Amino acid sequence: MYEPYNYTRKIVGFDTFEGFPHIDEKDGKSEIIQKGAYSTTAGYENYLSEILNYHEKQSPISHLKKYELIKGDATKTVKTYLEDNPETIIAFAYFDFDLYEPTKVCLEAIIPHLTKGAVIGFDELNCHNFPGETKAFDEVLGINKYKIYRDRNNPVPSYIIYE
Ligand SMILES: C[S@@+](CC[C@H](N)C(=O)[O-])C[C@H]1O[C@@H](n2cnc3c(N)ncnc32)[C@H](O)[C@@H]1O
């Protein structure tokens, strides 16, 4: 929105669209921690693509596609994406896997592509039902190495600035 002519700035979304593919013991024992949890209805990625296409049409350079949805296990697809697009510089990454393994693997994969000042958002830091995301954040970046920012009116999302 702020850079409508910047066709190099893209949104890339990764999800299985089939829910959690696997669980690690570091994810704890909450009842939502189950293989397949958060699966979508069949073909949801196509519906989401239609919505994103609609948004794209509002862009002044709508003939250039500036989003991508990548279906599959992000522990594999994020690495493949970065191998196929080695020029990638990441300004903002939002983590909402809820789980230890994909958060850890994908954080490690994106670090070489982060610019100084990049924002990394998290949906489940300090969340009792999803301890794995905080564990992955701690192991890769370190809880006591970053100031964690939150909106005072919304306790769920948080972010750090990568320095
Ligand atoms: C709480 S949902 C959030 C979905 C979406 N961000 C939203 O707000 O509607 C967690 C998502 O993480 C996805 N997920 C968990 N592990 C994954 C993995 N290894 N690879 C890709 N997606 C994964 C699940 O499929 C699920 O859609």
The ligand as an SDF file (V2000), in Angstrom:
LIG
                    3D

 27 29  0  0  0  0  0  0  0  0999 V2000
   -3.1980  -21.0310   13.8080 C   0  0  0  0  0  0  0  0  0  0  0  0
   -3.1270  -21.5090   12.1110 S   0  0  0  0  0  0  0  0  0  0  0  0
   -2.8820  -19.9300   11.3550 C   0  0  0  0  0  0  0  0  0  0  0  0
   -3.3140  -19.8740    9.9480 C   0  0  0  0  0  0  0  0  0  0  0  0
   -3.3320  -18.4530    9.3550 C   0  0  0  0  0  0  0  0  0  0  0  0
   -2.0610  -17.7640    9.5920 N   0  0  0  0  0  0  0  0  0  0  0  0
   -4.4770  -17.6710    9.8740 C   0  0  0  0  0  0  0  0  0  0  0  0
   -4.2840  -16.7720   10.7130 O   0  0  0  0  0  0  0  0  0  0  0  0
   -5.6010  -17.9550    9.4720 O   0  0  0  0  0  0  0  0  0  0  0  0
   -1.5460  -22.2910   12.0300 C   0  0  0  0  0  0  0  0  0  0  0  0
   -1.1940  -22.6890   10.6170 C   0  0  0  0  0  0  0  0  0  0  0  0
    0.1250  -23.1840   10.5780 O   0  0  0  0  0  0  0  0  0  0  0  0
    0.1790  -24.1570    9.5480 C   0  0  0  0  0  0  0  0  0  0  0  0
    1.3710  -24.9810    9.7180 N   0  0  0  0  0  0  0  0  0  0  0  0
    1.8210  -25.5790   10.8560 C   0  0  0  0  0  0  0  0  0  0  0  0
    2.9360  -26.2760   10.6010 N   0  0  0  0  0  0  0  0  0  0  0  0
    3.2280  -26.0800    9.2740 C   0  0  0  0  0  0  0  0  0  0  0  0
    4.2800  -26.5020    8.4320 C   0  0  0  0  0  0  0  0  0  0  0  0
    5.2750  -27.3110    8.8590 N   0  0  0  0  0  0  0  0  0  0  0  0
    4.2600  -26.1180    7.1470 N   0  0  0  0  0  0  0  0  0  0  0  0
    3.2710  -25.3000    6.6640 C   0  0  0  0  0  0  0  0  0  0  0  0
    2.2460  -24.8630    7.4330 N   0  0  0  0  0  0  0  0  0  0  0  0
    2.2300  -25.2570    8.7200 C   0  0  0  0  0  0  0  0  0  0  0  0
   -1.1310  -24.9150    9.6990 C   0  0  0  0  0  0  0  0  0  0  0  0
   -1.5010  -25.5760    8.5220 O   0  0  0  0  0  0  0  0  0  0  0  0
   -2.1020  -23.7880   10.0580 C   0  0  0  0  0  0  0  0  0  0  0  0
   -2.7620  -23.2760    8.9330 O   0  0  0  0  0  0  0  0  0  0  0  0
  1  2  1  0
  2  3  1  0
  2 10  1  0
  3  4  1  0
  4  5  1  0
  5  6  1  0
  5  7  1  0
  7  8  2  0
  7  9  1  0
 10 11  1  0
 11 12  1  0
 11 26  1  0
 12 13  1  0
 13 14  1  0
 13 24  1  0
 14 15  1  0
 14 23  1  0
 15 16  2  0
 16 17  1  0
 17 18  1  0
 17 23  2  0
 18 19  1  0
 18 20  2  0
 20 21  1  0
 21 22  2  0
 22 23  1  0
 24 25  1  0
 24 26  1  0
 26 27  1  0
M  CHG  2   2   1   9  -1
M  END
$$$$
